Amino acid sequence: MVASNFAPSLAAVLVHEGGYFNHPRDPGGPTMKGVIKRVYDDYRRSKGLPTRDVRQLEESELQEIYRRRYWDLIQGDKLPAGIDYVVFDGAVNSGPAQATKWLQRALGIAADGVLGPATLAALERAEDHDAVIADIQARRLAMLKNLKTWDVFGKGWGRRVAEAKQLGQAIASGSVHLPMPTATACGKAYASSAKSPPPKAIGDALAAGGTVTTGITTATDALTPLADKSDTAATVLMILMVVGALVGVLGFVYREWAKAKAAEIMDALDLNAPDLGTSAEPDGAVPA
């Protein structure tokens, strides 16, 4: 809970962030040491300076951006040791609001994405900081797995979450043997890159009378008068009735699965939080 934690926390974050990175599927775009070009441009404009290639990022600029844009927004100097680093690492990768929501949910309070007095008070009451860190990282990993780019960056993200958890818990317990992370060079992980939930309309159509069900019903109505006169018609009618019943059941099952999957995604992405909106996209202007 001291300002000096900023420097070692930043050092660990920079190991994960690596150097220059510009993957075509990274929503952050061109990135230098974790600073995306849009953030760098905003920072330069706030100083009355012309924008330039993010690869020209200077050490003094990097330090100021990380402190003002991330550390100060999560009130890093007021967070317990270990938790400060874990929330900071999450803020750099997924935005301060999202990282704050993970912390708030781990503390069992309303997740509005704003780290204020209520969150700090809840932290004061939290006795097991290792458990808080584990919960934060579990929620973080759940969100990452529901992003469209998990197939590209998932391996690096998974390692980063595990290593940040290990280091954060070591710091929280006061260990003198701190396990430093390894370079991952993975893309930014924003909630705005979430996968779309499966459409419930397919199940609704099958269960309530979509094209297939309507066709079966029409054929059944046509064959019913012939069933007593033809064994073939009776057999086909029975098959159609069974198929119709199966389609209805499958439609119901799919609809319930889609509903549960959508709820799972909503929960993982914290999309029920009251501050959902522009805060879900963490790369606006850098505070002056």
C-alpha positions in Angstrom: 0.0 0.0 0.0 2.9 2.3 -0.8 3.8 4.3 -3.8 7.1 2.4 -4.3 5.1 -0.6 -5.5 4.5 1.1 -8.8 8.1 0.5 -10.0 8.3 -3.2 -9.4 4.7 -3.7 -10.6 5.5 -1.9 -13.8 8.7 -4.0 -14.3 6.6 -7.2 -14.1 4.0 -5.9 -16.4 6.6 -4.9 -19.0 8.0 -8.4 -19.0 4.5 -9.6 -20.1 4.0 -6.8 -22.6 7.3 -7.2 -24.4 8.5 -4.8 -27.1 6.7 -3.8 -30.3 3.7 -5.8 -31.2 1.3 -5.3 -34.2 -0.8 -8.4 -34.8 -3.7 -8.0 -37.3 -6.2 -9.4 -34.9 -5.1 -7.4 -31.9 -7.8 -4.8 -31.1 -5.1 -2.6 -29.6 -3.4 -2.2 -32.9 0.3 -1.1 -33.0 1.6 -1.4 -29.5 5.0 -0.6 -27.9 5.7 -2.0 -24.5 2.0 -2.3 -23.8 1.2 1.3 -24.9 -1.2 1.3 -27.9 -0.9 3.9 -30.6 -4.3 5.5 -29.7 -3.2 6.1 -26.1 0.2 7.3 -27.2 -1.4 9.8 -29.6 -3.8 11.1 -26.9 -0.9 11.5 -24.5 1.2 13.5 -27.1 -1.8 15.7 -27.9 -2.4 16.4 -24.2 1.2 17.7 -24.1 0.7 19.9 -27.3 3.1 17.6 -29.2 2.6 16.1 -32.7 1.7 12.4 -32.9 4.3 10.0 -34.1 5.0 6.3 -34.4 4.4 4.5 -31.1 7.8 2.8 -31.6 9.3 6.2 -30.7 7.9 6.0 -27.2 10.4 7.4 -24.7 11.1 6.0 -21.3 9.8 9.1 -19.5 6.6 9.0 -21.6 6.1 5.3 -20.8 6.5 5.9 -17.1 4.0 8.8 -17.1 1.4 7.0 -19.3 1.5 3.9 -17.1 1.1 5.9 -13.9 -1.6 8.2 -15.1 -3.5 6.0 -17.4 -3.5 2.8 -15.3 -1.9 2.9 -11.9 -3.6 6.1 -10.7 -7.0 5.0 -12.2 -6.9 1.8 -10.1 -5.6 3.8 -7.1 -2.6 1.5 -7.0 -1.0 3.4 -4.1 -4.0 2.6 -1.9 -4.3 -1.1 -2.7 -2.7 -3.9 -0.6 0.6 -5.3 -1.8 0.0 -8.1 -4.4 -3.5 -7.0 -5.2 -2.1 -3.7 -6.5 0.1 -5.6 -9.0 -2.6 -8.1 -10.1 -5.2 -5.3 -10.7 -2.6 -3.2 -12.5 -1.6 -6.1 -14.8 -5.3 -6.7 -15.6 -5.9 -2.9 -16.2 -3.0 -2.8 -18.7 -4.3 -5.8 -20.7 -8.1 -5.2 -20.5 -8.6 -1.6 -19.2 -8.9 -0.1 -15.7 -12.7 -0.4 -15.6 -12.7 -4.1 -16.4 -9.8 -4.9 -13.9 -11.7 -3.0 -11.2 -14.9 -5.0 -11.9 -12.9 -8.2 -11.3 -11.7 -6.9 -8.0 -15.1 -5.7 -7.0 -16.7 -9.0 -7.8 -14.0 -10.9 -5.9 -14.9 -8.7 -2.9 -18.6 -9.4 -3.3 -19.7 -5.8 -4.0 -21.4 -4.1 -6.9 -19.2 -4.1 -9.9 -19.4 -0.6 -11.4 -15.8 -0.4 -12.7 -15.0 2.6 -10.5 -12.5 2.1 -7.7 -13.8 4.4 -5.0 -14.4 4.4 -1.2 -16.7 1.4 -1.2 -14.2 -0.8 -2.9 -11.4 0.4 -0.6 -13.6 -0.2 2.4 -14.4 -3.7 1.2 -10.6 -4.3 0.8 -10.1 -3.3 4.4 -12.5 -6.0 5.4 -10.9 -8.7 3.3 -8.6 -10.8 5.4 -7.5 -13.4 2.8 -5.7 -11.5 0.1 -4.5 -14.7 -1.6 -8.1 -15.7 -2.1 -9.0 -12.3 -3.5 -6.2 -12.6 -6.0 -7.2 -16.1 -7.0 -10.8 -14.9 -7.5 -9.7 -11.9 -9.6 -7.6 -14.1 -11.9 -10.3 -16.8 -12.2 -12.8 -14.2 -13.4 -10.2 -12.7 -15.7 -9.5 -16.0 -17.3 -13.2 -16.7 -17.7 -13.6 -13.4 -19.7 -10.5 -14.1 -21.8 -11.9 -17.5 -22.9 -15.0 -15.7 -24.1 -13.2 -13.3 -26.5 -13.1 -13.8 -30.2 -9.3 -13.8 -30.2 -8.8 -16.5 -27.6 -7.8 -18.9 -30.4 -4.9 -16.5 -31.3 -3.8 -15.2 -27.9 -5.2 -17.7 -25.5 -2.0 -19.6 -24.8 -0.2 -16.4 -23.9 -3.1 -15.0 -21.9 -3.4 -18.2 -19.9 0.2 -18.1 -19.0 0.1 -14.4 -18.1 -2.9 -14.9 -15.8 -1.3 -17.9 -14.1 2.0 -16.1 -13.6 0.4 -12.8 -12.4 -1.6 -14.9 -9.9 1.6 -16.6 -8.6 3.6 -13.4 -8.3 0.7 -11.4 -6.8 0.2 -14.1 -4.1 3.9 -14.2 -3.4 3.9 -10.4 -2.9 0.8 -10.6 -0.7 2.4 -13.2 1.6 5.6 -11.3 1.9 7.7 -13.9 0.2 11.3 -13.0 -0.6 11.4 -15.4 -3.5 9.3 -13.6 -6.1 8.6 -15.7 -9.3 9.1 -13.2 -12.1 6.9 -13.6 -15.2 8.1 -14.7 -18.6 7.5 -12.7 -21.8 4.2 -13.4 -23.5 3.7 -10.7 -26.1 0.0 -11.3 -26.4 -2.7 -8.9 -27.7 -5.0 -6.6 -25.7 -8.1 -8.3 -24.2 -11.1 -6.0 -24.2 -14.7 -6.9 -23.4 -15.7 -5.2 -26.6 -14.1 -8.2 -28.4 -16.5 -10.6 -26.9 -17.9 -13.6 -28.8 -21.5 -13.3 -29.8 -23.9 -15.5 -27.8 -25.6 -18.3 -29.7 -28.9 -17.2 -31.3 -32.0 -18.3 -29.4 -34.2 -17.7 -32.4 -33.1 -21.1 -33.9 -34.5 -23.0 -30.9 -37.6 -20.8 -30.8 -38.3 -21.6 -34.5 -37.9 -25.3 -34.0 -39.9 -25.5 -30.8 -42.7 -23.2 -31.9 -43.1 -24.0 -35.5 -40.3 -23.0 -37.9 -40.0 -24.1 -41.5 -39.1 -27.7 -40.7 -41.9 -28.1 -38.1 -44.5 -26.5 -40.4 -43.5 -28.8 -43.3 -43.8 -31.9 -41.1 -47.2 -30.7 -39.8 -48.4 -30.1 -43.4 -47.3 -33.6 -44.5 -48.8 -35.2 -41.4 -52.2 -33.5 -42.1 -52.1 -34.7 -45.7 -51.3 -38.3 -44.8 -53.7 -38.8 -41.8 -56.7 -39.6 -44.0 -54.7 -42.1 -46.0 -53.2 -43.9 -43.0 -56.2 -46.4 -42.6 -56.0 -47.3 -46.3 -52.3 -47.7 -46.8 -49.6 -49.4 -44.7 -47.0 -47.2 -46.4 -48.9 -44.0 -45.6 -49.3 -45.2 -42.0 -45.6 -45.9 -41.7 -44.6 -42.6 -43.1 -47.1 -40.8 -40.9 -45.7 -42.5 -37.8 -42.1 -41.5 -38.9 -43.2 -37.9 -39.4 -44.9 -37.7 -36.1 -41.7 -39.1 -34.3 -39.5 -36.6 -36.3 -41.9 -33.8 -35.4 -41.7 -34.6 -31.8 -37.9 -34.8 -31.9 -37.6 -31.5 -33.7 -39.7 -29.9 -31.0 -37.6 -31.4 -28.2 -34.4 -30.5 -29.9 -35.6 -26.9 -30.3 -36.5 -26.7 -26.6 -33.1 -28.2 -25.6 -31.2 -25.8 -27.9 -33.1 -22.8 -26.7 -32.3 -23.6 -23.1 -28.7 -24.3 -23.9 -28.4 -21.0 -25.8 -30.0 -19.1 -22.9 -27.6 -20.7 -20.4 -24.6 -20.0 -22.7 -25.6 -16.4 -23.1 -26.0 -16.0 -19.4 -22.5 -17.5 -18.9 -21.0 -15.1 -21.4 -22.8 -12.1 -19.8 -21.4 -13.1 -16.4 -17.9 -13.7 -17.7 -17.8 -10.3 -19.4 -19.5 -8.4 -16.5 -22.1 -7.1 -18.9 -24.7 -6.7 -16.2 -22.6 -4.0 -14.5 -24.4 -0.6 -14.4 -21.5 1.2 -16.0 -21.6 -0.8 -19.2 -21.2 1.4 -22.2 -18.2 3.5 -23.1 -16.3 2.1 -20.2 -16.3 -1.3 -21.9 -13.8 0.2 -24.4 -10.9 1.3 -22.3 -8.8 3.3 -24.8 -10.2 6.8 -24.6 -8.2 9.9 -24.0 -5.4 9.8 -21.4 -6.3 11.9 -18.4 -4.6 15.2 -18.3 
